[in-house]
């Protein structure tokens, strides 16, 4: 029974990089697991996997900004003006900025 507990502790420590990546919802969890599984025994592979698991993957932003037209942007500003969030002057300034960029 004691051997099983020691084995479980060893495996948890060995796969610590994978556990960390999984808990952080890392986008490369599968690759970190493979590095951890295949090269973790070299210690340098384990360190690399651990460091990788703590990195913040760069966010890939696929926005709909390119899809929005100038008219859509101005329409959104008009709604903010109508709700009283923007003043007439702020609306005109933002509208001019949008038109200048187009």
MODELLER restraints for C-alpha pairs under 7 A, 6 or more apart:
rsr = mdl.restraints
at = mdl.atoms
rsr.add(forms.Gaussian(group=physical.xy_distance, feature=features.Distance(at['CA:15:A'], at['CA:36:A']), mean=6.64, stdev=0.5))
rsr.add(forms.Gaussian(group=physical.xy_distance, feature=features.Distance(at['CA:17:A'], at['CA:36:A']), mean=6.92, stdev=0.5))
rsr.add(forms.Gaussian(group=physical.xy_distance, feature=features.Distance(at['CA:17:A'], at['CA:49:A']), mean=5.63, stdev=0.5))
rsr.add(forms.Gaussian(group=physical.xy_distance, feature=features.Distance(at['CA:17:A'], at['CA:50:A']), mean=4.34, stdev=0.5))
rsr.add(forms.Gaussian(group=physical.xy_distance, feature=features.Distance(at['CA:17:A'], at['CA:53:A']), mean=5.73, stdev=0.5))
rsr.add(forms.Gaussian(group=physical.xy_distance, feature=features.Distance(at['CA:18:A'], at['CA:29:A']), mean=6.59, stdev=0.5))
rsr.add(forms.Gaussian(group=physical.xy_distance, feature=features.Distance(at['CA:18:A'], at['CA:32:A']), mean=6.08, stdev=0.5))
rsr.add(forms.Gaussian(group=physical.xy_distance, feature=features.Distance(at['CA:18:A'], at['CA:33:A']), mean=5.17, stdev=0.5))
rsr.add(forms.Gaussian(group=physical.xy_distance, feature=features.Distance(at['CA:18:A'], at['CA:36:A']), mean=6.91, stdev=0.5))
rsr.add(forms.Gaussian(group=physical.xy_distance, feature=features.Distance(at['CA:20:A'], at['CA:53:A']), mean=6.11, stdev=0.5))
rsr.add(forms.Gaussian(group=physical.xy_distance, feature=features.Distance(at['CA:21:A'], at['CA:29:A']), mean=5.45, stdev=0.5))
rsr.add(forms.Gaussian(group=physical.xy_distance, feature=features.Distance(at['CA:21:A'], at['CA:53:A']), mean=4.62, stdev=0.5))
rsr.add(forms.Gaussian(group=physical.xy_distance, feature=features.Distance(at['CA:21:A'], at['CA:54:A']), mean=6.99, stdev=0.5))
rsr.add(forms.Gaussian(group=physical.xy_distance, feature=features.Distance(at['CA:22:A'], at['CA:29:A']), mean=5.96, stdev=0.5))
rsr.add(forms.Gaussian(group=physical.xy_distance, feature=features.Distance(at['CA:27:A'], at['CA:57:A']), mean=6.97, stdev=0.5))
rsr.add(forms.Gaussian(group=physical.xy_distance, feature=features.Distance(at['CA:32:A'], at['CA:49:A']), mean=5.64, stdev=0.5))
rsr.add(forms.Gaussian(group=physical.xy_distance, feature=features.Distance(at['CA:32:A'], at['CA:53:A']), mean=6.85, stdev=0.5))
rsr.add(forms.Gaussian(group=physical.xy_distance, feature=features.Distance(at['CA:35:A'], at['CA:45:A']), mean=6.61, stdev=0.5))
rsr.add(forms.Gaussian(group=physical.xy_distance, feature=features.Distance(at['CA:35:A'], at['CA:49:A']), mean=6.23, stdev=0.5))
rsr.add(forms.Gaussian(group=physical.xy_distance, feature=features.Distance(at['CA:36:A'], at['CA:45:A']), mean=6.52, stdev=0.5))
rsr.add(forms.Gaussian(group=physical.xy_distance, feature=features.Distance(at['CA:36:A'], at['CA:46:A']), mean=5.65, stdev=0.5))
rsr.add(forms.Gaussian(group=physical.xy_distance, feature=features.Distance(at['CA:36:A'], at['CA:49:A']), mean=5.72, stdev=0.5))
rsr.add(forms.Gaussian(group=physical.xy_distance, feature=features.Distance(at['CA:39:A'], at['CA:45:A']), mean=4.72, stdev=0.5))
rsr.add(forms.Gaussian(group=physical.xy_distance, feature=features.Distance(at['CA:39:A'], at['CA:46:A']), mean=6.62, stdev=0.5))
rsr.add(forms.Gaussian(group=physical.xy_distance, feature=features.Distance(at['CA:40:A'], at['CA:46:A']), mean=4.02, stdev=0.5))
rsr.add(forms.Gaussian(group=physical.xy_distance, feature=features.Distance(at['CA:70:A'], at['CA:98:A']), mean=6.81, stdev=0.5))
rsr.add(forms.Gaussian(group=physical.xy_distance, feature=features.Distance(at['CA:74:A'], at['CA:95:A']), mean=6.04, stdev=0.5))
rsr.add(forms.Gaussian(group=physical.xy_distance, feature=features.Distance(at['CA:77:A'], at['CA:91:A']), mean=6.36, stdev=0.5))
rsr.add(forms.Gaussian(group=physical.xy_distance, feature=features.Distance(at['CA:80:A'], at['CA:86:A']), mean=5.72, stdev=0.5))
rsr.add(forms.Gaussian(group=physical.xy_distance, feature=features.Distance(at['CA:81:A'], at['CA:87:A']), mean=6.00, stdev=0.5))
rsr.add(forms.Gaussian(group=physical.xy_distance, feature=features.Distance(at['CA:81:A'], at['CA:88:A']), mean=6.72, stdev=0.5))
rsr.add(forms.Gaussian(group=physical.xy_distance, feature=features.Distance(at['CA:81:A'], at['CA:91:A']), mean=6.43, stdev=0.5))
